């Protein structure tokens, strides 16, 4: 099982542009979209 966290300065979602948001990718699928602060805990 491969787990990666990609933290971005900006992420464009259907709800609009989010600043300092990123994604968690597991087995080539996005499993979580959240603020970078929350994703740091996963690393």
Buried (B, 14 or more C-beta within 10 A) or exposed (E): EEEEBEBBEEBEEEEEEBEEBBBBBBEEEEEEBBBBEEBEEEE
